[in-house]
């Protein structure tokens, strides 16, 4: 078995996935692996693009994806940037 396997993730376009790391076998500690999104860089989430091609967050973090379905009227949100504000922390 390779002592230092390649751990970089080949994200598919669009890069927006987040994976829950249930144990320490991948990164050395449980937490989250997600694509690089600058607003996620906090004391609990570190830029690990050199090692994993993404961000590693510790187990203190909960990452959730927000999706809107069947919004009416559709044109109010069509190709519009949205800002989601955090309720705690910085960034």
KOLDO-709562 format. One record per residue (C-alpha): residue in one letter; x, z, y. Coordinates in Angstrom, 3 decimals, padded with zeros to 6 digits, m for minus. Layout:
BEGIN
<atom><aa>A</aa><east>X</east><up>Z</up><north>Y</north></atom>
...
***
This chain:
BEGIN
<atom><aa>X</aa><east>000.000</east><up>000.000</up><north>000.000</north></atom>
<atom><aa>X</aa><east>001.217</east><up>m000.877</up><north>003.488</north></atom>
<atom><aa>X</aa><east>002.344</east><up>002.255</up><north>005.342</north></atom>
<atom><aa>X</aa><east>001.414</east><up>000.809</up><north>008.740</north></atom>
<atom><aa>X</aa><east>m001.541</east><up>m001.571</up><north>008.364</north></atom>
<atom><aa>X</aa><east>m002.708</east><up>m003.729</up><north>011.256</north></atom>
<atom><aa>X</aa><east>m005.513</east><up>m001.845</up><north>012.981</north></atom>
<atom><aa>X</aa><east>m006.378</east><up>m004.289</up><north>015.767</north></atom>
<atom><aa>X</aa><east>m010.003</east><up>m005.370</up><north>015.783</north></atom>
<atom><aa>X</aa><east>m010.810</east><up>m009.055</up><north>016.257</north></atom>
<atom><aa>X</aa><east>m013.917</east><up>m008.674</up><north>018.422</north></atom>
<atom><aa>X</aa><east>m016.375</east><up>m011.569</up><north>018.432</north></atom>
<atom><aa>X</aa><east>m017.736</east><up>m012.968</up><north>021.684</north></atom>
<atom><aa>X</aa><east>m019.434</east><up>m011.326</up><north>023.487</north></atom>
<atom><aa>X</aa><east>m017.288</east><up>m008.241</up><north>023.060</north></atom>
<atom><aa>X</aa><east>m019.761</east><up>m005.365</up><north>023.198</north></atom>
<atom><aa>X</aa><east>m019.648</east><up>m003.457</up><north>019.921</north></atom>
<atom><aa>X</aa><east>m019.063</east><up>000.246</up><north>019.360</north></atom>
<atom><aa>X</aa><east>m018.257</east><up>001.793</up><north>015.993</north></atom>
<atom><aa>X</aa><east>m018.602</east><up>005.444</up><north>015.050</north></atom>
<atom><aa>X</aa><east>m015.450</east><up>006.741</up><north>013.350</north></atom>
<atom><aa>X</aa><east>m016.836</east><up>009.258</up><north>010.870</north></atom>
<atom><aa>X</aa><east>m013.455</east><up>010.582</up><north>009.729</north></atom>
<atom><aa>X</aa><east>m009.786</east><up>010.463</up><north>010.708</north></atom>
<atom><aa>X</aa><east>m008.726</east><up>007.610</up><north>008.386</north></atom>
<atom><aa>X</aa><east>m008.688</east><up>004.901</up><north>011.084</north></atom>
<atom><aa>X</aa><east>m007.459</east><up>006.491</up><north>014.309</north></atom>
<atom><aa>X</aa><east>m006.342</east><up>009.941</up><north>013.234</north></atom>
<atom><aa>X</aa><east>m009.511</east><up>011.693</up><north>014.461</north></atom>
<atom><aa>X</aa><east>m013.270</east><up>011.134</up><north>014.354</north></atom>
<atom><aa>X</aa><east>m014.898</east><up>009.591</up><north>017.422</north></atom>
<atom><aa>X</aa><east>m015.654</east><up>006.056</up><north>018.627</north></atom>
<atom><aa>X</aa><east>m013.953</east><up>002.660</up><north>018.700</north></atom>
<atom><aa>X</aa><east>m015.381</east><up>000.247</up><north>021.252</north></atom>
<atom><aa>X</aa><east>m014.452</east><up>m002.903</up><north>023.086</north></atom>
<atom><aa>X</aa><east>m012.579</east><up>m002.532</up><north>026.362</north></atom>
<atom><aa>X</aa><east>m015.020</east><up>m001.728</up><north>029.136</north></atom>
<atom><aa>X</aa><east>m013.302</east><up>m000.233</up><north>032.212</north></atom>
<atom><aa>X</aa><east>m016.093</east><up>002.267</up><north>032.961</north></atom>
<atom><aa>X</aa><east>m015.457</east><up>003.946</up><north>029.599</north></atom>
<atom><aa>X</aa><east>m011.907</east><up>005.012</up><north>030.508</north></atom>
<atom><aa>X</aa><east>m012.265</east><up>008.775</up><north>030.971</north></atom>
<atom><aa>X</aa><east>m010.351</east><up>011.847</up><north>029.800</north></atom>
<atom><aa>X</aa><east>m012.337</east><up>011.571</up><north>026.533</north></atom>
<atom><aa>X</aa><east>m011.776</east><up>007.808</up><north>026.070</north></atom>
<atom><aa>X</aa><east>m008.360</east><up>006.173</up><north>026.217</north></atom>
<atom><aa>X</aa><east>m007.284</east><up>002.552</up><north>026.546</north></atom>
<atom><aa>X</aa><east>m005.788</east><up>001.664</up><north>023.161</north></atom>
<atom><aa>X</aa><east>m005.729</east><up>m002.123</up><north>023.486</north></atom>
<atom><aa>X</aa><east>m002.121</east><up>m002.285</up><north>022.302</north></atom>
<atom><aa>X</aa><east>m002.911</east><up>m000.505</up><north>019.031</north></atom>
<atom><aa>X</aa><east>m006.608</east><up>m001.157</up><north>018.302</north></atom>
<atom><aa>X</aa><east>m007.606</east><up>m003.867</up><north>020.811</north></atom>
<atom><aa>X</aa><east>m010.189</east><up>m001.497</up><north>022.235</north></atom>
<atom><aa>X</aa><east>m010.955</east><up>001.984</up><north>023.480</north></atom>
<atom><aa>X</aa><east>m010.793</east><up>005.113</up><north>021.331</north></atom>
<atom><aa>X</aa><east>m013.061</east><up>007.986</up><north>022.338</north></atom>
<atom><aa>X</aa><east>m012.921</east><up>011.483</up><north>020.917</north></atom>
<atom><aa>X</aa><east>m015.801</east><up>013.216</up><north>019.185</north></atom>
<atom><aa>X</aa><east>m017.056</east><up>014.781</up><north>022.469</north></atom>
<atom><aa>X</aa><east>m018.516</east><up>011.406</up><north>023.487</north></atom>
<atom><aa>X</aa><east>m021.792</east><up>009.711</up><north>022.570</north></atom>
<atom><aa>X</aa><east>m021.833</east><up>005.954</up><north>023.171</north></atom>
<atom><aa>X</aa><east>m025.188</east><up>004.217</up><north>023.328</north></atom>
<atom><aa>X</aa><east>m026.139</east><up>000.631</up><north>024.008</north></atom>
<atom><aa>X</aa><east>m029.019</east><up>m000.011</up><north>026.386</north></atom>
<atom><aa>X</aa><east>m031.188</east><up>m003.063</up><north>025.692</north></atom>
<atom><aa>X</aa><east>m034.403</east><up>m004.177</up><north>027.358</north></atom>
<atom><aa>X</aa><east>m036.953</east><up>m006.169</up><north>025.357</north></atom>
<atom><aa>X</aa><east>m039.977</east><up>m008.098</up><north>026.586</north></atom>
<atom><aa>X</aa><east>m039.625</east><up>m006.998</up><north>030.195</north></atom>
<atom><aa>X</aa><east>m042.351</east><up>m008.234</up><north>032.502</north></atom>
<atom><aa>X</aa><east>m041.945</east><up>m010.053</up><north>034.762</north></atom>
<atom><aa>X</aa><east>m038.927</east><up>m011.649</up><north>033.073</north></atom>
<atom><aa>X</aa><east>m037.482</east><up>m013.155</up><north>036.286</north></atom>
<atom><aa>X</aa><east>m036.862</east><up>m009.708</up><north>037.775</north></atom>
<atom><aa>X</aa><east>m034.063</east><up>m009.167</up><north>035.243</north></atom>
<atom><aa>X</aa><east>m033.009</east><up>m012.726</up><north>034.324</north></atom>
<atom><aa>X</aa><east>m029.193</east><up>m013.024</up><north>034.696</north></atom>
<atom><aa>X</aa><east>m029.057</east><up>m009.959</up><north>036.903</north></atom>
<atom><aa>X</aa><east>m026.255</east><up>m007.424</up><north>036.766</north></atom>
<atom><aa>X</aa><east>m027.401</east><up>m003.871</up><north>036.160</north></atom>
<atom><aa>X</aa><east>m025.596</east><up>m000.642</up><north>036.843</north></atom>
<atom><aa>X</aa><east>m026.194</east><up>002.295</up><north>034.536</north></atom>
<atom><aa>X</aa><east>m025.053</east><up>005.582</up><north>036.014</north></atom>
<atom><aa>X</aa><east>m023.685</east><up>008.390</up><north>033.926</north></atom>
<atom><aa>X</aa><east>m025.284</east><up>011.799</up><north>034.109</north></atom>
<atom><aa>X</aa><east>m022.004</east><up>013.660</up><north>033.700</north></atom>
<atom><aa>X</aa><east>m018.282</east><up>013.046</up><north>034.028</north></atom>
<atom><aa>X</aa><east>m016.602</east><up>010.495</up><north>036.270</north></atom>
<atom><aa>X</aa><east>m016.046</east><up>006.771</up><north>036.269</north></atom>
***
